[in-house]
């Protein structure tokens, strides 16, 4: 049930109406029923996987609660309980998402040596599996560490795992944030509902007006695998960066807005990432729930930056290898993750040299031209890596890179129009990309734009909201036959 479909709008209105009509003690079970129905609209059978993930981690949490705080006599049993839970959840993730990838890779080696091939599995990738399994794993580790108490009621814990606004594409929530909010349902708040609707509307604008329009050119150029030339590759890659950002950010904003209307506050997942002045800063502002997950549950346990420079670099590469694999079972995602790891390692190693260079050139490190240069360079590095994220395979990605390195003469108007957009769409796309940057600049300076809007007079609020609705209605991209375009992160 896609967020940008009329089915979801009808479902959400009904879910909210019934939620606030019901007695408070019946609201969370109703929300759980809505969440299960929401997921089963995609594939009813795969609700079993969510139940399995939730039940295994719930039992682990209860076992850890019974065993009590770490002591000399129970450390082994506590570790065993957590290991069983982690193995169960990582096992289903590996089976459905990674088995065929590793089997196909192994078959290439086996065939070269005359061995029989490993059989492949004909299974669908369950939508949202990377998100809800990581959320369950985070809960297990938090209970093991003692940072949260084990949830006593299974149905409430299942709601934490399956909460429908963020079930399919995050953010990957922490139990310490959501479970306390589920203890007692919130009363209806007009101000909170209005704030949630503004956030949802901004999400719809990002998705239907910006992201889906930018996809026209990016999809056309990448489908040709570099055949349209280096300028086309550069334009498509830059637009894909904005497409991906707006597409994923729009899902997060719609999810956060929907949850806020239901009285639940989800974490922020993006903070103006394309204004970052280093790749390290980019990852502090991009997909925050995932990057903070890897930081807290993998990077720091590996030793973080506490064991010397060499170990820090190794830990960084391991984290971004895992990040690449999390995004997709393909060598292109592995290359994308390792490339970002290499960016961070090189950035750490060269930082003293770069600061000395600024000093030698008598350029203040924090002056505006220096900041603009670092922002542009960071965006260029991120955009280059997105070739591997977007390409359909390593051959296509390398072909796009080769075309980028040999751009040739600047194309004329007819050549540009063959990239997948007509003149008005090209102009509107440029305006949309500029508007995204402007909004991020204003957000950096003023904070939440939706909060500032809701402080304005009521007439101004309604005028802006009406303008937003008309923007979606007039400029929104609905696809052929008014079929909604799925969110990019649904595939992960």
Buried (B, 14 or more C-beta within 10 A) or exposed (E): BBBBBEEBBEBBEEBBEBBBEBEEEEBBEBBBEBBBBBBBEBEEEBBEBBBBBBBBBBBBBBBBEEBEEBEEEBEEEBEEBBEBBBEBBBEBBBBBBBBBBEBBEEBEEBEEEEEEEBEEEEEEBBBBBBBBBBBBBBBBBBBBEEEBBBBEEBEBBBBBBBBBBBBBBBBBBBBEBBBEBBEEBBEBEEEBBBBBBBBBBBBBBBBBBBBBBBBBBBBBBBEBBBEBBBBBBBBBBBBBBBBBBBBBBBBBBBBBBBBBBBBBBBBBBBBBBBBBBBBBBBBBBBBBBBBBBBBBBBBEEBEBBEEEEEBBBBBBBBBBBBBBBBBBBBBBBBBBBBBBBBBBBEBBEEEEEEEEEBEEEEEEEEEEEBBEEBBEEBBEBBBBBBBBBBBEEBEBBBBBBEBBEEBEEEBEEEBBBBBBBEEEBBEBBEEBBEBBBEBBEEBEEEEEBBEEBBEEEEEEBEEBBEEBEEBBEEBBBEEEEEEBBBBBBBEB
